[in-house]
Amino acid sequence: MEAEHGELSVRRQCELLGLARSSYYYEPAGESEENLELMRKIDEEYTARPFYGSRRLAEVLGVNRKRIRRLMRLMGLEAVYPKPRTTHRRVEHRVYPYLLRDLRVERPNQVWSSDITYVPICGGFMYLTVVLDWYSRYVLSWRLSNTLDGLFCLEALEEALEQGVPEIFNSDQGRQYTAAAYTGRLEKAGVAISMDGRGRATDNAFVERLWRTVKYEDIYLKEYGSVAELHVGLDAYFRFYNYERPHTALGYCTPAAVYGVAPAEVCTGK
């Protein structure tokens, strides 16, 4: 992206790259350089070992626990629970029961899921959300935001629903997912809503695995220098993940092949 490009406006460059113009103008949320480096280390440790709380992280990183706890809250990590808590429920929002216990997922669009994770970036950080098809592991949509408001989650949901409609949609109990605008959109589409049990690390396991994959194969390696670079990089990575990266759990097929939007011949195991 070049703000002073002689022939292409910022708007046209965004269109060519498939980048929302609002994303180009996002400023990453920031902290001191020292705290940003510490947050990066916290994120790496927590991504590898999601069962670590603030006490264990303070011991591993050799940092005051009070400081670790403050930064974890800022990052959306809750020490009390065994999974990242980038979302917090509002008491007035309705919570739906968990519908996936003992359910056998056998086909695309049977179950979709969504979650939010913290993403480090040079000079700050962003939040990333995806909508994922459980059966195929296909990433239907994704969005970035520099705040934890619910708009970017709703935008991701709208894009995903343009491609299909799931039977069940699962998420955590965060305010982004319990908000009337979000649940109302799902109910309007005739989708059964499922929500994780409070503090359950395994209820949304497929998205948690995706976060580890994205961070270790792309974000930690690239160390993106701006929001625009992060957006372009993630767009390229998710295309690779969906259409080129074979999964052992899928018989070495790609998510796109299993979801049905790419030829089955791309499966290396066939």
JOTA-V26874 format. One record per residue. N is the residue number from 0. RES is the residue in one small letter. PHI is phi as a letter, one per 20 degrees, with the letter a starting at -180 (999 if undefined). PSI is psi as a letter, one per 30 degrees, with the letter a starting at -180 (* if undefined). NEAR is the number of other ideal C-beta (glycine too) atoms within 12 Angstrom. Layout:
# JOTA-V26874
{{N,RES,PHI,PSI,NEAR} {N,RES,PHI,PSI,NEAR}}
This chain:
# JOTA-V26874
{{0,m,999,k,27} {1,e,c,j,16} {2,a,f,e,15} {3,e,d,g,10} {4,h,f,k,14} {5,g,f,f,8} {6,e,d,e,9} {7,l,d,k,16} {8,s,f,l,17} {9,v,g,e,22} {10,r,g,e,18} {11,r,f,e,16} {12,q,f,e,23} {13,c,f,e,26} {14,e,f,e,15} {15,l,f,e,18} {16,l,e,f,24} {17,g,m,g,20} {18,l,d,k,30} {19,a,f,k,27} {20,r,f,e,21} {21,s,f,e,21} {22,s,f,e,32} {23,y,f,e,28} {24,y,e,f,19} {25,y,g,k,29} {26,e,d,k,19} {27,p,f,k,32} {28,a,f,k,26} {29,g,c,l,20} {30,e,b,a,24} {31,s,f,l,14} {32,e,g,e,13} {33,e,f,e,13} {34,n,f,e,25} {35,l,f,e,26} {36,e,f,e,21} {37,l,f,e,30} {38,m,f,e,38} {39,r,f,e,30} {40,k,f,e,27} {41,i,f,e,42} {42,d,f,e,40} {43,e,f,e,27} {44,e,f,e,30} {45,y,f,e,41} {46,t,f,e,33} {47,a,f,e,19} {48,r,c,i,19} {49,p,f,f,32} {50,f,e,f,20} {51,y,f,k,29} {52,g,d,a,28} {53,s,f,e,29} {54,r,f,e,19} {55,r,f,e,21} {56,l,f,e,34} {57,a,f,e,25} {58,e,f,e,15} {59,v,f,e,21} {60,l,e,f,26} {61,g,m,h,13} {62,v,c,l,26} {63,n,g,k,16} {64,r,f,e,21} {65,k,f,e,14} {66,r,f,e,23} {67,i,g,e,32} {68,r,f,e,22} {69,r,f,e,21} {70,l,f,e,36} {71,m,f,e,37} {72,r,f,e,23} {73,l,f,e,28} {74,m,f,f,40} {75,g,n,g,37} {76,l,d,k,35} {77,e,d,j,28} {78,a,f,f,30} {79,v,f,f,16} {80,y,d,l,29} {81,p,e,g,25} {82,k,b,l,37} {83,p,g,k,41} {84,r,d,i,35} {85,t,f,f,43} {86,t,c,k,37} {87,h,c,k,25} {88,r,f,k,24} {89,r,e,k,18} {90,v,f,f,10} {91,e,e,f,10} {92,h,e,k,25} {93,r,f,k,21} {94,v,d,k,24} {95,y,e,l,27} {96,p,f,l,17} {97,y,e,k,26} {98,l,d,f,25} {99,l,e,f,32} {100,r,f,k,15} {101,d,m,g,7} {102,l,f,k,19} {103,r,e,j,11} {104,v,e,j,28} {105,e,c,f,13} {106,r,b,l,19} {107,p,f,l,28} {108,n,m,g,30} {109,q,f,e,27} {110,v,c,k,38} {111,w,d,l,44} {112,s,b,l,46} {113,s,b,l,50} {114,d,b,l,43} {115,i,c,k,43} {116,t,c,l,42} {117,y,e,k,42} {118,v,c,j,44} {119,p,f,k,38} {120,i,b,l,36} {121,c,g,k,23} {122,g,n,g,26} {123,g,r,a,31} {124,f,b,l,39} {125,m,c,l,41} {126,y,d,k,42} {127,l,c,k,47} {128,t,c,l,47} {129,v,c,l,44} {130,v,d,k,46} {131,l,c,k,43} {132,d,e,k,40} {133,w,f,e,40} {134,y,f,e,30} {135,s,e,f,40} {136,r,m,g,36} {137,y,f,k,41} {138,v,e,j,43} {139,l,f,e,38} {140,s,a,l,31} {141,w,b,l,42} {142,r,b,l,41} {143,l,d,l,44} {144,s,b,l,36} {145,n,e,g,28} {146,t,c,l,24} {147,l,e,h,30} {148,d,f,l,21} {149,g,e,f,34} {150,l,f,e,23} {151,f,f,f,33} {152,c,f,e,42} {153,l,f,e,28} {154,e,f,e,29} {155,a,f,e,39} {156,l,f,e,41} {157,e,g,e,22} {158,e,f,e,24} {159,a,f,e,34} {160,l,f,f,26} {161,e,f,f,14} {162,q,d,f,25} {163,g,r,a,27} {164,v,c,k,25} {165,p,e,l,38} {166,e,f,e,27} {167,i,c,k,31} {168,f,c,k,43} {169,n,d,k,41} {170,s,b,a,46} {171,d,e,a,41} {172,q,e,g,38} {173,g,f,l,36} {174,r,f,f,29} {175,q,f,e,39} {176,y,e,f,43} {177,t,e,f,29} {178,a,g,k,29} {179,a,f,e,19} {180,a,f,e,22} {181,y,f,e,40} {182,t,f,e,31} {183,g,f,e,19} {184,r,f,e,27} {185,l,f,e,36} {186,e,f,e,17} {187,k,f,e,16} {188,a,e,f,24} {189,g,m,g,14} {190,v,e,k,32} {191,a,f,k,24} {192,i,d,k,37} {193,s,c,k,35} {194,m,c,k,35} {195,d,g,k,39} {196,g,f,k,23} {197,r,f,k,21} {198,g,n,g,22} {199,r,e,j,23} {200,a,f,f,25} {201,t,e,f,20} {202,d,f,e,31} {203,n,d,h,41} {204,a,f,e,26} {205,f,f,e,33} {206,v,f,e,38} {207,e,f,e,32} {208,r,f,e,28} {209,l,f,e,39} {210,w,g,e,39} {211,r,f,e,24} {212,t,f,e,29} {213,v,f,e,35} {214,k,f,e,31} {215,y,f,f,18} {216,e,e,f,23} {217,d,c,d,30} {218,i,f,e,33} {219,y,f,e,24} {220,l,f,e,14} {221,k,e,e,23} {222,e,l,i,20} {223,y,g,k,31} {224,g,e,f,17} {225,s,b,l,26} {226,v,f,e,36} {227,a,f,e,33} {228,e,f,e,28} {229,l,f,e,39} {230,h,f,e,36} {231,v,f,e,28} {232,g,f,e,31} {233,l,f,e,37} {234,d,g,e,29} {235,a,f,e,23} {236,y,f,e,32} {237,f,f,f,36} {238,r,f,e,23} {239,f,f,e,21} {240,y,g,e,30} {241,n,f,e,36} {242,y,d,f,25} {243,e,c,f,21} {244,r,e,j,31} {245,p,f,k,25} {246,h,d,k,29} {247,t,f,e,14} {248,a,f,f,21} {249,l,d,g,30} {250,g,m,h,18} {251,y,m,g,18} {252,c,e,l,31} {253,t,e,l,35} {254,p,g,e,39} {255,a,f,e,32} {256,a,f,e,30} {257,v,f,e,34} {258,y,f,f,32} {259,g,o,g,21} {260,v,d,g,23} {261,a,b,l,22} {262,p,f,k,14} {263,a,f,f,20} {264,e,f,f,11} {265,v,f,f,24} {266,c,f,j,24} {267,t,f,f,17} {268,g,e,f,17} {269,k,d,*,15}}
